[in-house]
Amino acid sequence: VSEVRRSGLEALRACFEGAVPVVIATVSADGTPNVTYLSKAHLVDDQRIALSNQFLSKSAKNLAEHPRASVLFIDPRTMAEFRVEITYERTERRGPVFEQLRHEVDAIAAMTGMEDVFRLRSADVYRLEHVEQIPSAERADGRAGVIWDDEPARDGPTMAAVAELASRLGRCADLDTLVGVALDGLEQLLGHPRSLLLLIDETGERLFTLASRGYDQEGVGSEVHVGEGVIGTAARTAAPVRVGNARQMAKYSRSVRASFESAGDLGPGREVPFPGLAQPDSCIAVPIRALGHLLGVLAVESPLPAEYTADDEAALTVVASVLANAIETIRAEARDEPATGAGPTAPPPAAAPPPGTGPSVRVRFFPADGSTFLDGDYLIKGVAGRLLWSLLRQHAAEGRTEFTNREMRLDPSLDLPDFRDNFESRLILLKRRLDERGAPVRIDKTGRGRFRLVVDASVTLDEQPPG
Amino acid sequence: LERLTSGASSGVVGLCTAEGEPFATRCWGVRVLREEPLRLRLLLPAGSLARAGLRPGDDRRFALALTAAHVVTLHAVQAKGVAHSLEPATDDDEALFQAYTTTFFDTVNRSDGYQPELLRRWAPVDLWAATLEVEALFDQTPGPAAGAAIGGGGR
């Protein structure tokens, strides 16, 4: 540590996640210095970085007069600090570097509803001249006052781990199992203890949480609008989004918004919270796509800054691709199943308690949007709500408990779209939501394309008239 | 002045070296020596200043910019002027440094979650103090007003 490091920029990769603001010093032609913070710098390659000059009017003017800058970076994992000297090389207004930087700026804008403010116009590319590590607890003679024995950073994903998870996913025969195996595998094989799987709804405007791992509440059925936050941005752009500085992004955005509001240039806006953790600092969201269609988003998050690398993003992209194909295959098979299939079925459950004895539950249903409440508490809405209402009505009228996916898909009261009807995911959503609530009504899978409605309470049905 | 001297602000410094090149470093404490015209005493990392070619007692005057940004709000102000009288830190400077780092690391911990023990690696052991004659002040808060002059900076 006592020796000054002289190398390329790849070793500083964690510094470019933006978890700690970058400092840039420039001088004008007459030698007057300027120093300011940058929210983030972009690593182009081992010898180049790119900066967006959004609010850097004085620095940009100085660089036009004297094209060199001194920049301070901090590794958020170790607080190791680096001084980097750079020289302006070129400005890009299109191409991969510009697109990558624009993607990052768009993510910040989407988190804060400031798409009109955060709009990248150009990316300035700088060539590395010199990089040195500033010794920790630095002394006057340039030596380090203390040498730290850091723990190694978290291991990245291996090809073997990704292959094992893909293999496990390939053995899943139904959506419920697939979802569970995917999120369990992310934790066991790829080291992501907190994850979310969301699917797109029938309108294509919202994503609903089908399952999650690592949170106090699973949040089944919670929604994210397409275009909002990291997850919504991944859905809107159909491209992965990786953030290693959520807290800094939020602070920076709040500050810029306040500045615009005080100037009267911007009305009050929204700040979209991340799902899951109250204060995540790192997050990756990757789209789940098959046959060119968006099916959902797979996301992981961490309270630590700069936790994820490009390798993590790549591994999740592979997993999401395998998931997408599996989901699409399961849905296609379900659509082709006969209305009443043969094959083994689970044994029937114990009979429900007769009316007037045992526990009771009041189910209130609003046909306008399918919103369904159990004893006054919101349960679910949309197709899943209408599905539960249809099942309970048939149970009440005919005593039915055994159903097939095929017949329910044909039920007009569900109001399913004709194409890509999403029935299986809505059934699993309902099943998981009932399980999460510990409801006296549940859905058990009894065979391929078949399920059972299990009612452990006396049910009162209460349909609210429209309007 | 409060923003410049607060322990809740992160201080960064830009210098112009003898060769006319920019040089970035940090500031670890600010004391107001005089308000009108504004004169500040800055605590700077000795090792980094040495790398920029500066030594105590060499009687050089050098252009310096100091930006102090509140850790939570990012409200920031930049002071520009000429620095001189570089000297080793005194006991009073050391006390200011201790008070500043305690507040600063606590604020960063509450705002960003970094543990103070980790943040302490960042702080230098040896400090030199410089006097800054402030000639101009600027609003450096991120946004459309960044870079706007603030009146009454000094002479």
Boltz contact constraints between the chains, C-beta under 6 A:
constraints:
  - contact:
      token1: [A, 23]
      token2: [B, 12]
      max_distance: 6.0
  - contact:
      token1: [A, 23]
      token2: [B, 24]
      max_distance: 6.0
  - contact:
      token1: [A, 25]
      token2: [B, 14]
      max_distance: 6.0
  - contact:
      token1: [A, 25]
      token2: [B, 22]
      max_distance: 6.0
  - contact:
      token1: [A, 25]
      token2: [B, 24]
      max_distance: 6.0
  - contact:
      token1: [A, 26]
      token2: [B, 22]
      max_distance: 6.0
  - contact:
      token1: [A, 27]
      token2: [B, 16]
      max_distance: 6.0
  - contact:
      token1: [A, 27]
      token2: [B, 22]
      max_distance: 6.0
  - contact:
      token1: [A, 31]
      token2: [B, 16]
      max_distance: 6.0
  - contact:
      token1: [A, 31]
      token2: [B, 20]
      max_distance: 6.0
  - contact:
      token1: [A, 31]
      token2: [B, 63]
      max_distance: 6.0
  - contact:
      token1: [A, 32]
      token2: [B, 63]
      max_distance: 6.0
  - contact:
      token1: [A, 33]
      token2: [B, 14]
      max_distance: 6.0
  - contact:
      token1: [A, 33]
      token2: [B, 15]
      max_distance: 6.0
  - contact:
      token1: [A, 33]
      token2: [B, 16]
      max_distance: 6.0
  - contact:
      token1: [A, 33]
      token2: [B, 22]
      max_distance: 6.0
  - contact:
      token1: [A, 33]
      token2: [B, 63]
      max_distance: 6.0
  - contact:
      token1: [A, 33]
      token2: [B, 65]
      max_distance: 6.0
  - contact:
      token1: [A, 34]
      token2: [B, 14]
      max_distance: 6.0
  - contact:
      token1: [A, 34]
      token2: [B, 65]
      max_distance: 6.0
  - contact:
      token1: [A, 35]
      token2: [B, 12]
      max_distance: 6.0
  - contact:
      token1: [A, 35]
      token2: [B, 14]
      max_distance: 6.0
  - contact:
      token1: [A, 35]
      token2: [B, 65]
      max_distance: 6.0
  - contact:
      token1: [A, 35]
      token2: [B, 67]
      max_distance: 6.0
  - contact:
      token1: [A, 36]
      token2: [B, 67]
      max_distance: 6.0
  - contact:
      token1: [A, 36]
      token2: [B, 140]
      max_distance: 6.0
  - contact:
      token1: [A, 37]
      token2: [B, 69]
      max_distance: 6.0
  - contact:
      token1: [A, 55]
      token2: [B, 142]
      max_distance: 6.0
  - contact:
      token1: [A, 55]
      token2: [B, 146]
      max_distance: 6.0
  - contact:
      token1: [A, 57]
      token2: [B, 147]
      max_distance: 6.0
  - contact:
      token1: [A, 58]
      token2: [B, 147]
      max_distance: 6.0
  - contact:
      token1: [A, 69]
      token2: [B, 22]
      max_distance: 6.0
  - contact:
      token1: [A, 70]
      token2: [B, 22]
      max_distance: 6.0
  - contact:
      token1: [A, 70]
      token2: [B, 23]
      max_distance: 6.0
  - contact:
      token1: [A, 70]
      token2: [B, 24]
      max_distance: 6.0
  - contact:
      token1: [A, 72]
      token2: [B, 24]
      max_distance: 6.0
  - contact:
      token1: [A, 79]
      token2: [B, 118]
      max_distance: 6.0
  - contact:
      token1: [A, 79]
      token2: [B, 121]
      max_distance: 6.0
  - contact:
      token1: [A, 79]
      token2: [B, 122]
      max_distance: 6.0
  - contact:
      token1: [A, 136]
      token2: [B, 121]
      max_distance: 6.0
  - contact:
      token1: [A, 137]
      token2: [B, 125]
      max_distance: 6.0
  - contact:
      token1: [A, 138]
      token2: [B, 45]
      max_distance: 6.0
  - contact:
      token1: [A, 138]
      token2: [B, 47]
      max_distance: 6.0
  - contact:
      token1: [A, 138]
      token2: [B, 124]
      max_distance: 6.0
  - contact:
      token1: [A, 139]
      token2: [B, 47]
      max_distance: 6.0
  - contact:
      token1: [A, 139]
      token2: [B, 125]
      max_distance: 6.0
  - contact:
      token1: [A, 139]
      token2: [B, 126]
      max_distance: 6.0
  - contact:
      token1: [A, 140]
      token2: [B, 46]
      max_distance: 6.0
  - contact:
      token1: [A, 140]
      token2: [B, 47]
      max_distance: 6.0
  - contact:
      token1: [A, 140]
      token2: [B, 126]
      max_distance: 6.0
  - contact:
      token1: [A, 142]
      token2: [B, 47]
      max_distance: 6.0
  - contact:
      token1: [A, 145]
      token2: [B, 125]
      max_distance: 6.0
  - contact:
      token1: [A, 247]
      token2: [B, 112]
      max_distance: 6.0
  - contact:
      token1: [A, 251]
      token2: [B, 74]
      max_distance: 6.0
  - contact:
      token1: [A, 255]
      token2: [B, 74]
      max_distance: 6.0
  - contact:
      token1: [A, 255]
      token2: [B, 142]
      max_distance: 6.0
  - contact:
      token1: [A, 256]
      token2: [B, 142]
      max_distance: 6.0
  - contact:
      token1: [A, 256]
      token2: [B, 143]
      max_distance: 6.0
  - contact:
      token1: [A, 259]
      token2: [B, 141]
      max_distance: 6.0
  - contact:
      token1: [A, 259]
      token2: [B, 143]
      max_distance: 6.0
  - contact:
      token1: [A, 259]
      token2: [B, 145]
      max_distance: 6.0
  - contact:
      token1: [A, 263]
      token2: [B, 144]
      max_distance: 6.0
